[in-house]
Amino acid sequence: MSRLYEMCNDIDSTDVLRNKEGLTVIERERLVKNMKRAGIISGGSRKNHRGRAGKAAGWIAAAAVLALVVVPNVSAEAAYAMEQIPILGSVIKAVTIREYQYESERFSAEIEEVQLEQSGEAEDAKTDESIAAINESIEEMTNRLIARFEEQVELGESYGGIYVDHKVVTDTDTWFTLQMNVCEVAGSGTQYQYYYHIDKTTGEIAGLKNLFKEGADYITPISENIIRQMWDEMAEDDSKFYWVDPEGEIGFHFEAIKEDQNFYLNDAGQIVICFDEYEVAPGYMGLVEFVVEDEAVAAIRK
């Protein structure tokens, strides 16, 4: 419901209060019916024994129902705003369908294979297509990692291990992101990630470019912002080190993000750029992330 409250915040609350008494009998009956269906009010005369948390939840739900019923009657602008809200957006969930485990004196593996599923009243064919494509990619990746590990075990050299799990890092009315975490050990270890995004407004698989206006150069401002953050972090903390110095001894340095750079959206809707181990820093830095400052991309964000 976060998007609902964001949109409603743009509507003058005094207009809502001024017009709430203007409901017709039919509209009032509809409101009461919806509140009863949602469990906000009871149909009988028995006292409600819910605790404070339940009462608070009830009032919040009541406010949401009131907004859905009253606000469209306030003004044409409010009605249009409500039409833009995907109230019954598709629900996408990640389900573990296979667990591969192996344990010996020198080798170990724990791999989760996940599959996306769509449910809810707003299911659509395009989202199903995107989910099918992502599931196929995850299955191929999982099989490849297992095959590589089993080959390692068969050779019997050194020590080895692989660990794969997942996390839904973004799930809003308009956007979904699944993060797959991989750690491979073969003498030394390396960590990297896969990200899968679905734009719920279109049902399509999305990437970083989909967050920006058509044809906008998003690579330059994001890269410049991250490089500045890297220098700032190194100035503040001697233990941090990034490969950003053109005069450095390693022979190369980070200049710009990739067109399909790993990323996700945090709770504030900000873009978080993700780098795998060794991608922009020495191995001891591990996986590193940078929150792109809003002002760096405000002019080109959709």
VEXTI-295705 format. One line per 4 residues: number of its first residue (from 1); their letters; for each residue y, x, z of C-alpha. Coordinates in nm, 4 decimals, padded with zeros to 6 digits. Example, Ala and Ser with C-alpha at 12.3 -4.5 7.8 and 13.67 -1.06 7.14 Angstrom:
// VEXTI-295705
1	AS	-00.4500,01.2300,00.7800 | -00.1060,01.3670,00.7140
This chain:
// VEXTI-295705
1	MSRL	00.0000,00.0000,00.0000 | 00.2306,00.3038,00.0101 | 00.3709,00.2294,-00.3330 | 00.4418,-00.1292,-00.2267
5	YEMC	00.6586,-00.0174,00.0634 | 00.8380,00.2408,-00.1514 | 00.9319,-00.0290,-00.4018 | 01.0269,-00.2802,-00.1321
9	NDID	01.2556,-00.0254,00.0331 | 01.4690,-00.0389,-00.2806 | 01.5251,-00.4117,-00.2271 | 01.8080,-00.5191,00.0061
13	STDV	01.6369,-00.6506,00.3197 | 01.9289,-00.8863,00.3829 | 01.8429,-01.0650,00.0596 | 01.4909,-01.1201,00.1865
17	LRNK	01.6156,-01.2570,00.5192 | 01.8726,-01.4738,00.3490 | 01.6156,-01.6320,00.1221 | 01.3084,-01.6553,00.3427
21	EGLT	01.4027,-02.0071,00.4568 | 01.4270,-02.1157,00.0959 | 01.0508,-02.1321,00.0453 | 00.9192,-02.4556,-00.0911
25	VIER	00.6461,-02.6443,00.0939 | 00.3907,-02.5212,-00.1594 | 00.5043,-02.1598,-00.1132 | 00.4850,-02.1906,00.2670
29	ERLV	00.1353,-02.3348,00.2416 | 00.0340,-02.0505,00.0106 | 00.1748,-01.7937,00.2542 | -00.0112,-01.9458,00.5516
33	KNMK	-00.3314,-01.9682,00.3481 | -00.3096,-01.6016,00.2469 | -00.2370,-01.4943,00.6040 | -00.5384,-01.6893,00.7306
37	RAGI	-00.7578,-01.5348,00.4616 | -00.6370,-01.1867,00.5642 | -00.7145,-01.2634,00.9287 | -00.3510,-01.2297,01.0312
41	ISGG	-00.3448,-01.5752,01.1906 | -00.6319,-01.7919,01.3050 | -00.7083,-02.1380,01.1758 | -00.7608,-02.2896,01.5228
45	SRKN	-00.5800,-02.3031,01.8532 | -00.7791,-02.0328,02.0279 | -00.5790,-01.7443,02.1673 | -00.5839,-01.4181,01.9810
49	HRGR	-00.7258,-01.1480,02.2089 | -00.6622,-00.8496,01.9853 | -00.5100,-00.5414,02.1461 | -00.1771,-00.3834,02.0642
53	AGKA	-00.3155,-00.1896,01.7705 | -00.4630,-00.5054,01.6214 | -00.1365,-00.6951,01.6682 | 00.0599,-00.4151,01.5065
57	AGWI	-00.1796,-00.4092,01.2130 | -00.1483,-00.7848,01.1862 | 00.2295,-00.7734,01.1706 | 00.2188,-00.4968,00.9105
61	AAAA	-00.0237,-00.6989,00.7007 | 00.1925,-01.0082,00.7530 | 00.4954,-00.8169,00.6288 | 00.3015,-00.7111,00.3207
65	VLAL	00.1917,-01.0686,00.2479 | 00.5451,-01.1960,00.3138 | 00.6815,-00.9398,00.0698 | 00.4316,-01.0456,-00.1952
69	VVVP	00.5228,-01.4134,-00.1569 | 00.8927,-01.4042,-00.0693 | 01.0364,-01.1072,-00.2574 | 00.9602,-01.2414,-00.6077
73	NVSA	01.1739,-01.5440,-00.5168 | 01.4714,-01.3278,-00.4188 | 01.5926,-01.2034,-00.7533 | 01.4874,-01.1200,-01.1071
77	EAAY	01.5209,-00.7485,-01.0247 | 01.2879,-00.7806,-00.7264 | 01.0346,-00.9807,-00.9275 | 01.0352,-00.7149,-01.1993
81	AMEQ	00.9878,-00.4384,-00.9411 | 00.6883,-00.6194,-00.7927 | 00.5301,-00.6509,-01.1368 | 00.5287,-00.2723,-01.1640
85	IPIL	00.3200,-00.2280,-00.8479 | -00.0575,-00.1835,-00.9072 | -00.1516,-00.3875,-00.5988 | -00.5136,-00.4174,-00.7025
89	GSVI	-00.5485,-00.0730,-00.8522 | -00.8940,00.0563,-00.9272 | -01.0778,00.2196,-00.6388 | -01.2353,00.5553,-00.7204
93	KAVT	-01.4683,00.7177,-00.4732 | -01.6722,01.0377,-00.4658 | -02.0389,01.0081,-00.3733 | -02.2813,01.2956,-00.3141
97	IREY	-02.5850,01.2299,-00.5333 | -02.7745,01.5571,-00.4920 | -02.7979,01.8347,-00.2358 | -02.9501,02.1672,-00.3377
101	QYES	-03.0481,02.3947,-00.0503 | -03.2245,02.7281,-00.0340 | -03.2770,02.9684,00.2527 | -03.4552,03.3031,00.2757
105	ERFS	-03.3932,03.6335,00.4484 | -03.1614,03.7536,00.1739 | -03.0460,03.4448,-00.0124 | -02.9018,03.1075,00.0779
109	AEIE	-02.7495,02.8126,-00.1038 | -02.5871,02.4820,-00.0128 | -02.4673,02.2860,-00.3126 | -02.3407,01.9291,-00.3214
113	EVQL	-02.3364,01.7498,-00.6544 | -02.0834,01.4716,-00.6442 | -02.0352,01.1739,-00.8732 | -01.7295,00.9532,-00.9123
117	EQSG	-01.7615,00.5752,-00.9076 | -01.5134,00.2974,-00.9778 | -01.4976,-00.0312,-00.7926 | -01.2515,-00.3087,-00.7192
121	EAED	-01.0991,-00.5984,-00.9051 | -00.9025,-00.3725,-01.1391 | -01.1965,-00.1876,-01.2930 | -01.1260,-00.0936,-01.6532
125	AKTD	-01.3138,00.0629,-01.9411 | -01.0783,00.3589,-01.9854 | -01.1251,00.4678,-01.6244 | -01.5017,00.4330,-01.6679
129	ESIA	-01.4835,00.6649,-01.9710 | -01.2845,00.9213,-01.7749 | -01.5228,00.9030,-01.4805 | -01.8226,00.9485,-01.7116
133	AINE	-01.6642,01.2585,-01.8672 | -01.5824,01.4078,-01.5268 | -01.9313,01.3352,-01.3931 | -02.0826,01.5067,-01.6969
137	SIEE	-01.8617,01.8114,-01.6370 | -01.9568,01.8254,-01.2687 | -02.3275,01.7971,-01.3502 | -02.3017,02.0759,-01.6077
141	MTNR	-02.1137,02.2970,-01.3615 | -02.3632,02.2281,-01.0828 | -02.6638,02.3045,-01.3035 | -02.5013,02.6256,-01.4237
145	LIAR	-02.4355,02.7461,-01.0698 | -02.7881,02.6630,-00.9564 | -02.9389,02.8418,-01.2563 | -02.7271,03.1505,-01.1878
149	FEEQ	-02.8295,03.1518,-00.8221 | -03.2010,03.1109,-00.9020 | -03.1789,03.3974,-01.1490 | -03.0245,03.6053,-00.8729
153	VELG	-03.3088,03.5135,-00.6361 | -03.5709,03.5963,-00.8990 | -03.4242,03.9413,-00.9529 | -03.4384,03.9913,-00.5764
157	ESYG	-03.1632,04.2496,-00.5688 | -02.9154,04.2854,-00.2844 | -02.8084,03.9672,-00.1048 | -02.6650,03.6487,-00.2438
161	GIYV	-02.5504,03.2997,-00.1713 | -02.3608,03.0077,-00.3128 | -02.1843,02.7204,-00.1400 | -02.0296,02.4178,-00.3113
165	DHKV	-01.8635,02.1168,-00.1544 | -01.5927,01.8679,-00.2472 | -01.2875,01.6881,-00.1129 | -01.0697,01.4035,-00.2385
169	VTDT	-00.7240,01.5583,-00.1965 | -00.5162,01.2837,-00.3597 | -00.5882,00.9118,-00.3701 | -00.2895,00.6814,-00.4222
173	DTWF	-00.2241,00.3625,-00.6171 | -00.1440,00.5730,-00.9238 | -00.3291,00.9061,-00.8942 | -00.6709,01.0454,-00.7958
177	TLQM	-00.7730,01.4093,-00.7536 | -01.1122,01.5535,-00.6679 | -01.1335,01.9146,-00.5531 | -01.4560,02.1126,-00.5909
181	NVCE	-01.4804,02.4276,-00.3780 | -01.7107,02.7114,-00.4792 | -01.7934,03.0290,-00.2903 | -02.0326,03.2773,-00.4529
185	VAGS	-02.1714,03.5825,-00.2736 | -02.3301,03.8671,-00.4661 | -02.2627,04.1962,-00.2942 | -01.9075,04.0756,-00.2399
189	GTQY	-01.7802,03.7195,-00.2328 | -01.5421,03.5191,-00.4468 | -01.3891,03.1751,-00.4022 | -01.2595,02.9411,-00.6704
193	QYYY	-01.1962,02.5735,-00.7274 | -01.2205,02.2986,-00.9858 | -00.9803,02.0045,-00.9919 | -01.0370,01.6705,-01.1632
197	HIDK	-00.7468,01.4266,-01.2000 | -00.7291,01.0636,-01.3112 | -00.3998,00.8879,-01.3784 | -00.4772,00.5397,-01.2456
201	TTGE	-00.1900,00.3839,-01.4406 | -00.3611,00.4739,-01.7694 | -00.7202,00.5373,-01.6612 | -00.7103,00.8717,-01.8415
205	IAGL	-00.8083,01.2208,-01.7293 | -00.4820,01.3964,-01.6492 | -00.3462,01.7470,-01.6155 | -00.0309,01.9171,-01.4932
209	KNLF	00.1652,01.8299,-01.8069 | 00.1123,01.4578,-01.7441 | 00.3482,01.4767,-01.4454 | 00.6424,01.5692,-01.6676
213	KEGA	00.8508,01.4187,-01.9426 | 00.7165,01.4535,-02.2956 | 00.7770,01.8039,-02.4333 | 00.9330,01.9388,-02.1132
217	DYIT	00.8894,02.3066,-02.0262 | 00.7325,02.2829,-01.6829 | 00.5684,02.6268,-01.6861 | 00.8934,02.8254,-01.6598
221	PISE	01.0587,02.6478,-01.3628 | 00.7328,02.6256,-01.1671 | 00.6513,02.9921,-01.2274 | 01.0000,03.1082,-01.1312
225	NIIR	00.9892,02.8998,-00.8130 | 00.6492,03.0376,-00.7125 | 00.7467,03.3985,-00.7841 | 01.0529,03.3575,-00.5625
229	QMWD	00.8339,03.2126,-00.2866 | 00.5950,03.5081,-00.3209 | 00.8772,03.7592,-00.2762 | 01.0120,03.5624,00.0216
233	EMAE	00.6712,03.5521,00.1906 | 00.6176,03.9262,00.1446 | 00.9633,03.9976,00.2882 | 00.8860,03.7880,00.5966
237	DDSK	00.5245,03.8956,00.6516 | 00.3969,04.2492,00.5890 | 00.0372,04.1261,00.5791 | 00.0991,03.9214,00.2643
241	FYWV	00.0858,04.0772,-00.0797 | 00.1095,03.9257,-00.4279 | 00.0880,04.0880,-00.7663 | 00.4442,04.0141,-00.8789
245	DPEG	00.5975,04.3606,-00.9057 | 00.6193,04.4776,-01.2717 | 00.6401,04.8331,-01.1404 | 00.3288,04.7968,-00.9280
249	EIGF	00.0366,05.0374,-00.9484 | -00.2325,04.7854,-01.0413 | -00.1260,04.7722,-01.4065 | -00.0562,04.3996,-01.4306
253	HFEA	00.1410,04.1324,-01.2479 | 00.1717,03.7565,-01.2266 | 00.4269,03.6233,-01.4731 | 00.3529,03.2538,-01.5206
257	IKED	00.1103,02.9765,-01.4352 | -00.1419,02.8628,-01.6930 | -00.0810,02.5484,-01.8932 | -00.3815,02.3915,-01.7195
261	QNFY	-00.3183,02.5536,-01.3804 | -00.5057,02.4124,-01.0818 | -00.2921,02.1775,-00.8749 | -00.2867,01.8610,-00.6663
265	LNDA	-00.0267,01.6242,-00.5212 | 00.0296,01.6319,-00.1458 | 00.1109,01.3327,00.0752 | 00.4794,01.3637,-00.0129
269	GQIV	00.4042,01.3545,-00.3854 | 00.4960,01.7216,-00.4281 | 00.3092,01.9448,-00.6702 | 00.0884,02.2044,-00.5008
273	ICFD	-00.0112,02.4902,-00.7317 | -00.3473,02.6487,-00.6446 | -00.4704,02.9971,-00.7272 | -00.8274,03.1216,-00.7026
277	EYEV	-00.9184,03.4341,-00.5125 | -00.7996,03.7497,-00.6977 | -00.5887,03.5423,-00.9394 | -00.2476,03.6453,-00.8035
281	APGY	-00.3318,03.8537,-00.4973 | -00.5951,04.0880,-00.3488 | -00.9206,03.9371,-00.2281 | -00.8256,03.9446,00.1390
285	MGLV	-00.5563,03.6816,00.0655 | -00.8267,03.4359,-00.0376 | -00.7262,03.1100,-00.2065 | -00.3487,03.0671,-00.2050
289	EFVV	-00.1304,02.7619,-00.2627 | 00.2383,02.7022,-00.3208 | 00.4266,02.3747,-00.2838 | 00.6694,02.3562,-00.5753
293	EDEA	01.0143,02.2770,-00.4388 | 01.1368,01.9370,-00.5565 | 01.4662,02.0617,-00.6968 | 01.2863,02.3072,-00.9244
297	VAAI	01.1321,02.0294,-01.1340 | 01.3341,01.7183,-01.0430 | 01.5040,01.7041,-01.3836 | 01.1752,01.6959,-01.5766
301	RK	00.9411,01.4962,-01.3497 | 00.8439,01.1519,-01.4754
